[in-house]
Amino acid sequence: MYEPIRSPSVHSPADDADFPHRSREEELDIQLAGHLAALLAVTDELGLGAAGDRIAEQVARLRGAPPARHAGLTAAAPADLHRRAHALAGRALLVAASRADTTAAILSAERMDAHTAALAALADPASSGQLVGAH
């Protein structure tokens, strides 16, 4: 009544495939390095050299090579750049926490705090003469 299946199913797992597989740790390293590299670009655009150097150290540690650094200047307002940097630092913090990378998590949290303080200073320039915490 039924004819047997003669070819392998398209739904069978391809465990013996010839392409390289990455571990979860490697995938998280790649993701964290990407978020930190994006944060580095915004940090460099804001002109925060010391913070950029610390971020670049972490990117180099994760990638095994130092990141390319350049200030690709946009016409974005400083407040927009600080918001973007805060969001990128938050993403990096989530990935760093999931891979238990304490150094990157602390750095990301510090950058979030610094950009929050910078945004507060930009919102109320009379309270401070300089950007507190954005160094």
C-alpha positions as a printed Julia matrix, in Angstrom:
135×3 Matrix{Float64}:
  0.0    0.0    0.0
  2.74   2.52   0.92
  5.95   2.82  -0.99
  9.07   3.14   1.2
 10.99   6.43   1.22
 14.05   6.03  -0.97
 15.83   9.33  -0.39
 16.85  11.0    2.86
 14.41  13.49   4.27
 15.12  17.21   3.96
 14.23  17.41   7.64
 17.0   15.13   8.84
 19.75  16.89  10.8
 22.99  17.68   9.01
 25.31  16.82  11.89
 28.06  15.54   9.63
 28.25  18.68   7.49
 31.66  19.81   6.24
 31.42  23.43   7.37
 33.08  24.66  10.58
 30.93  25.15  13.65
 31.49  27.79  16.31
 30.76  27.3   19.96
 28.38  29.52  21.88
 31.4   31.14  23.56
 32.93  32.01  20.18
 29.64  33.44  18.92
 29.31  35.6   22.05
 32.92  36.79  21.68
 32.2   37.86  18.11
 28.99  39.6   19.14
 30.62  41.38  22.09
 33.56  42.51  19.98
 31.12  43.92  17.41
 29.16  45.91  20.0
 32.35  47.23  21.58
 33.78  48.17  18.16
 30.62  50.15  17.39
 30.86  51.8   20.82
 34.5   52.61  20.06
 33.54  54.38  16.83
 31.01  56.59  18.62
 33.42  57.19  21.51
 36.13  58.29  19.08
 33.67  60.58  17.33
 32.88  62.2   20.66
 36.62  62.75  21.16
 36.86  60.66  24.35
 40.4   59.35  23.88
 41.02  57.65  27.23
 37.67  55.84  27.15
 38.3   54.85  23.55
 41.67  53.38  24.48
 40.06  51.19  27.17
 37.39  49.99  24.75
 40.02  49.31  22.07
 41.94  47.12  24.54
 38.86  44.94  25.05
 38.16  44.7   21.31
 41.78  43.67  20.73
 41.52  41.04  23.49
 38.37  39.56  21.97
 39.45  39.68  18.33
 43.13  38.97  18.82
 44.09  42.09  16.87
 43.78  45.83  17.54
 40.74  47.5   16.0
 40.99  50.04  13.2
 40.37  53.45  14.73
 39.25  56.54  12.91
 36.87  59.31  13.7
 34.26  58.89  10.99
 32.57  62.18  11.72
 28.86  62.5   11.21
 26.68  65.54  11.53
 25.01  64.09  14.63
 24.49  66.27  17.67
 26.47  65.35  20.8
 23.28  64.36  22.63
 22.4   61.91  19.84
 25.9   60.44  19.95
 25.7   60.0   23.72
 22.32  58.27  23.37
 23.72  55.95  20.72
 26.81  55.21  22.82
 24.61  54.5   25.84
 22.53  52.02  23.83
 25.63  50.3   22.42
 27.18  50.05  25.88
 23.94  48.49  27.11
 24.04  45.87  24.38
 27.68  45.13  25.17
 26.8   44.81  28.85
 24.1   42.23  28.1
 26.43  40.1   25.99
 29.32  40.48  28.46
 27.06  39.37  31.31
 25.81  36.36  29.35
 29.36  35.21  28.68
 30.51  36.08  32.23
 33.16  38.56  31.03
 33.53  40.72  34.12
 36.06  43.12  32.61
 33.91  43.95  29.6
 30.76  44.13  31.75
 32.34  46.63  34.15
 33.67  48.73  31.27
 30.26  48.73  29.57
 28.48  49.72  32.78
 30.97  52.55  33.35
 30.39  53.82  29.81
 26.63  53.71  30.33
 27.03  55.79  33.49
 29.34  58.23  31.74
 26.95  58.78  28.85
 23.99  59.13  31.2
 25.88  61.84  33.09
 26.88  63.52  29.83
 23.27  63.57  28.66
 22.19  65.07  31.98
 24.85  67.75  31.69
 23.77  68.54  28.12
 20.14  68.8   29.23
 21.0   71.2   32.06
 24.19  73.07  31.1
 23.79  75.53  33.98
 24.42  72.8   36.56
 27.86  71.91  35.25
 30.5   73.62  33.2
 31.81  70.38  31.74
 30.58  66.95  30.81
 30.83  64.99  34.04
 31.73  61.33  33.62
 32.23  61.49  29.86
 35.98  61.03  30.04
